Amino acid sequence: MSRSKLDVMYRRLLLTKFFTRGWGDLDQLKRLLEFKKFVQNRDLCCQLVDKNYPVAIDKSTVGGDCKILEGHFTSPLTTILPGVLPKEAEIARFQLVLPVQWPTEQRPVCIHLAGTGDHFFWRRRTLMAKPLLKEAGIASLLLENPYYGYRKPKDQLRSSLLNVSDIFVMGGALILESQVLLHWCERQGLGPFGITGISMGGHMASLAASNWPKPIALIPCLSWSTASSVFTRGVLSRAIPWRLLEKQYENDAYIQEIGALLKSFGEDSFKLGQEFVSSVGDLQHLNTNVLTLKSDSGEHLPASKINFGDAAINKSSLFGSTKQLLFDEENNKVRTALKKARLKARQRSQEAISFMEGVMDEVTHLKNYPIPYDPSLVVVVTAKHDSYVPRDKVTDLGELWPGSEIRYIDTGHIAAFLFNQSVFRQAITDAFDRMTRKNHAERFQGYRCHNNQQ
């Protein structure tokens, strides 16, 4: 798969770094990895959110041909895993963009989850929600991600998550918060439902849809089956402080406790708590010897000759030759030690990357989550030359979700986002149309069966 040069150039223009505080708090990571068994099991996950979970509407405005409701609720994650969400992120906020009057009996609603850098609601409301309502009569519910907009921690710079664990907190919160909103929409008499997102939002939409126990249209755009390739091989990998992560990776107790909760590691990458041999001491010793040899001088020794058998050898010449041999030997030792140190550094770097890949796969890989209730309602839109979300050497979504549809845009990640919003909206419309046709077919089949029984 060729990579987009525009993606690479665009990322180089951005100075923001991700995970500048490292992997995250050890206890928090352990709690999150233990919590994943609930969100990776549809039956268990559905028990975490009450169907009558309280939601408050704060404001209602009408403008043009749409009505916008603004509301909030407390994220269920605050009671399930107290203290994991930052205080600023505990209250989930949303906007619901509705028609002033529904054109048909159906009241379709699509949840839109935010992609990287999509703070507040303006972008999704302008580029997706209002055009989608005008083109297809589909309402949009815009949920603000934790760590974004009003939910951004004060010490976080823009969209730069401070810890690796923050991406897991965000995912767990959005799964539960999407369930809250779907239950609330059902109580309001709305439906059928869909969920979508672009880039990171698309992956979060996939996680949320996998845990909904009813048919739902799923339209993940510019995302794939796991986030591991995004942070280890995509252009975002260059925005990660790997040396900091490598240093924390060397903490035996830290890694062993986390590693015990992982299952996705292969034998080669699961080398937690491995001792890294430092070559600094050896190098200092060798360098001292070399410097000593370099400073030695044989000129103060007598220039007398020493007889070795029949040969007469000049003593200063012999000393110089011996000194050169010793110097070459020490140089070889230095080169060997440096090579060993570089090899260890590369090994340490590769193991940190492998650990990142393992942790990301454990928590974000869709193979660890239930297949959506009806995969035929899934329409995936991906960019052929995506440098942000590499698809090579990663499980294919079509294989993971048999019956789903994969659509390709012949461009990279950034160009797809900038120039193909209409493609994303068409995919949403098609997924909802497919769901409507299936509902009609099932109702007709049920009607025929009822008449035959009579």
Helices and strands as residue ranges (DSSP letters): H 5-13, H 26-39, H 42-46, E 56-63, E 66-74, H 77-80, G 87-89, E 91-99, E 109-113, H 122-124, I 125-129, H 130-136, E 139-143, G 149-151, H 164-187, E 193-198, H 200-210, E 217-221, H 228-232, G 235-239, H 242-249, H 252-259, H 280-295, E 305-308, E 311-314, H 315-364, G 366-368, G 375-377, E 379-383, H 397-400, E 405-409, H 413-419, H 421-453
